[in-house]
């Protein structure tokens, strides 16, 4: 963990310094950005292991920063929102955020969330084991964040890959949408589950007709499963 680097992007200097103090005490290294533009520059320079990202920031807001980072990286992102602000969980999910916290918060809560997200995304120290599942004409490699279909690499966004890996790692197990939101995205989130449906639809477009030995199945009224068929 000593090498785990956290980038804090927030225009509130007091919050930044408070978080820096607690995180460094816990063994993390910390980089701070005071606005959205600086956050993108520091992200490229520092290559952090996790980003704490305030929603309301000058120059570029947290949504815009999250969108830009997701074009090039699967780095875990925890969004920070002020109490009373409408936090759009669906937008957060669709942009690829991993979790969110509401101000005012206890620093211990932030550290617990960071540890949970790092553990879930495999970024925690000691979790660099090769993670791969393979089926007929299909390989999902989470070390390289790579999807191979019929031997060819298919460009796939991180959350689609994580969803496919999660389902394919547990073949024939049925997951509800809420389970998938919680286990893949990490939000304690109930209600509008269209995000899962959108990601499944996109995956199906990539995987349609590739093999008769497996498929992404809708289990009506319940959720989804990665179904494998015996020869």
C-alpha positions, 0 to 999 in steps of 0.5 A: 500500500505504501506505493498506492498513489491517490489523486485528490481533485477538489477546489476546497483546500481545507478538504484536500489538506484534511484528506492528505493528512489522513491518507498519508498517515495511512500509508498512501502517497497523495497528489492534489489538484485544485480544479478540473483542468489541473486534475487531468494534467496531474492524472497524466503526470502522476498515473495515480492508483485511484482518483477522488473527484469532486463533482463541482469544480471550476474550469471542468466539473467532475463529470467532464473529468470522469468522462475524459479519464474513462476514454483512456484509463480504467483507474478507479474513481470515487466521486465526491458530492456536497450534501443537497446537490443532486447526485445523478447515480445513473450518470455516475455509473454510465460515465464509469465512476466506481463509488461516491461519497457525500460531504460532510464525510468522516475521513475514516469513511473515505479511507474505508471506501478507498480500500473497498474500491481498490480491493474490488478493482484489483488495485490493492497491493498483492492483487496482481494475479493474472485474471483471465477467463477463456471460452470457445473463441472468447478470452477476457483478460483483466490484467491487460483489460483486453477482450479477444473475440475469435483471436482478434482484440476488440476495443471494449470500455472498462466497465463492459469488460468488468461486467463480462468478466464477472458473468463469465467467471461465474458461468450459468449463475443468474445475477439480478441487475442490482447484484451486478450494479453492486458487484461490478460498479460498487454503488449501493444502488437500487432503482433504475437499472438501465445501465446494466441493460445498456452494457449487456446490449453493447456486449451482445453487439460485439459477441453476436453469433461468435460461438454456439457454446456460450451466450449472454442470456436474459433471464426474464424477470430476474437478470442475466447470466453467461450461459455455457452449453455442453458439447 
